[in-house]
Amino acid sequence: MKKLVLFLLLGGCSTYAQSLTKPESTLVATVKKQMPETEAFLEKVVNINSGSLNKEGVRQVGNLMGDEFKKLGFTVEWVTLPDSLNRAGHLVATRQGKKGKKLFLIGHLDTVFEKSLPMEPYTHTSDSTITGQGVNDIKGGDVMIIAALKAMQQQQLLDDTNITVYLTGDEESGGGMASRLDFIERAKRCDLALAFETAQGLNLVTTGRRGSSSWTLDVRARSGHSSRIFSDLGYGAIYEAARILTEFRRVLGQEQYLTFNPGLIVGGADVKYDDKTAEARAVGKTNIIAGSALVKGDLRFLGEAQKEKARVRMHEIVSKSLPLTGSKITFVDGIPSMEPTAANDKLRLEVDKVSRDMGLGPVAAGDPGSRGAGDVSFIAEYLPCIDGLGASGKGAHSIEETMNSKEYPLLIQRTAVLLYRLTR
């Protein structure tokens, strides 16, 4: 039995060695050797709060990563945004060359964790799990890009390549299309895009992902003594808001890829909402019919047709008001969707080939409905794209966010070999 196990192990190593070229095998070895410094750098950036609204923190993380790109021979720029957007801006690192494909690599510097939230430091909770704010979404992915490029540089494989790395500063709380104009223009000059949002393990990548937009429901009603509700003063704003939300769920709740989340609801005699702080205030009493209600939510969809159809049906539901109430729903575009295409799937096959050659198994396309919106969707109509190439883990956007530290080195190795092949 021991001889059989030894034979299988040796056979596996032989297959691995034969499937990769010598430069590729050297790349893999280099990534392994660099892992202690890679993890040390990841710990450093995870322990810096870079919530989207913490402009100083976003810039601090960006400056650290920018220094790493400079060491690799990249030209580094900071793209500033209008003051009205209240965002830190974006980090762009470029190398100009003539070898292979022109690559556009995507990450982001910000996380969902603002300074007002308790800090969760980078911590090894077990031999396979690391916790920390943004450790998988997306600082693990950002550091993966740097680590893979560093391994290439060590082997002089970055010479004459054409690579743009674009790390946005507001992916988690975007400034809208005005914040992505430079991003889109630079992507158009490239041949393909690779995005490093959280991986769904070693054997799935993202060839399609849903888009997102926001909506606001503003409800007004007659106010007065609570004893007159359901009669001459009608139903009040809170009952009307409840009716609308229930109908949204009943009518639209089973459609594939479509979700609509009411993330905030407030109602009473009077309500106020501050867009800058995302804080709401309500004034009311139990014996006063609510005269106002406000609901803010998001809408996630696959394809513009699904988005527009959903908006029409939501408008229809809103228009069927309860007596003596009136409501208005408004929509704001956020991130478009990234529809699965043949070109995206062809790019997936490149990852699949690398994975098989490394002995990591096949790579399939993940369910578009399992992903939220992401920066890659802004450019999906212009060039082939795949996403989900970053660090694997669980619990993104929560205090339970983790990264799989066993898979992380393998994902970096795969990225290094993929970048090498695409730039030959």
Phi, psi and omega in degrees: 000317179298321179295322180296315179299316180297319178299315180296320180295315179294321178298319179297318180295322180295316179300318180301313183294323182284338185277339179250146174288170180299313178300325180290319177297322178294322177300313180301315180297323180293318177302315179300315182296326184275356188303320179302316180286330176296313181291325178295320178291320178300315179301319182298314184282329177295327183278006172256120177294126178224047171304150187307326182271354176270081187299321180295319179294319178299316180293324179297314177297317179299319180294321178297316180289324177299321177298322178294319179294323178299320178298335181267009177086015178273148168275127187247133178230155172245117180271114180275156181240160178303143180304330182297337180279340179056046179230159188285331186109190187231150175258130178233129177237131185226148168232133179256127179200182184240003186266129173070198181286152172274112188261143176238108184256131190241133170213188173213151185272336186269162173232175177281349189271103179281167183297337181288345181270152179299138182281127176253103185288161176297121185216133169280106180271342174201181182288350181234004185227132174238137176247162178153156183293117178076017185295326174255335180237084014216018187296328174299321178290319178300313181292330176299317178302311182298315182296319180294317179293325179296320178297320177297318180297321179301328181260013180058038182259001176269349183302130175066020175271160180240101186226131171244125174252122183240111179251104182285159182253005185212036181294324184281342177211077194288151175274013177081192184300328180299333180275351187244009183296312179295319178306312182294315182298319179291322179298323181299337181275357184255170182266329181201160182235138176238123183247142191246040168292171186310132176280148174262057183087188184279342194241018174223141168230171185254116175256351177207141177212153185286157173264174179220146169220167180248158176220151178231126177253119180247117184245133177237147181207168174290136178249158180162199184293134185298339180292346183257008176293150183074000180237240187288346177258006176077211190251349180081161188289327183289319176298322179293318177298319179296320178300312183297313181296322178295321178291321174306310182295317184291317186277321189248354191291345183254005183283130182300136178074350183263125172225155179212113187251118172281098187278341179213136175219135179214140181208157179166197177297327178207144178226151176221147181224136180251111182296328184289328183249353184059035179247141180240153178223138178230144174238131180187170177221159182296336182259018176239129176293131182297124179267344182218148171213145180226133177231133176237133183209181176239163179229125180241140194205163174240102180098145181296327181297316179295320179300311183293321178297318179295320180296319178299314182292326177292320175300317180298318179295317181298325185290342183270067190288149168293160182306135176061030171232159177211139184226153176224133176243134178235149182239145175231125179295140177244265181246129178293170177270161177248103184280141177299133179228164177297323179295320177295320181291327176297322177292323175302321181297331175296317178294319179302317181295316178299315182299315179296318180295333179273356181080020182262359178091176184288161177236118181257168176275130179284166178291122179303332181288348181272355182244147171276196180279158180205164183303327183303332183294336178296337186241003186298334180281350186256335184201159178299140184219147163222156182226183180074031181263001187277206180287144177271154180172191182222165170071025179304146180072019179219167179290353179261018181297132180226162173235141177278105185283347176281321181279336186305310179300323180294321179293323176294316179301315180298319179297318181298316180292319178300312180297321178300312182294321182288339182257013178276000000 
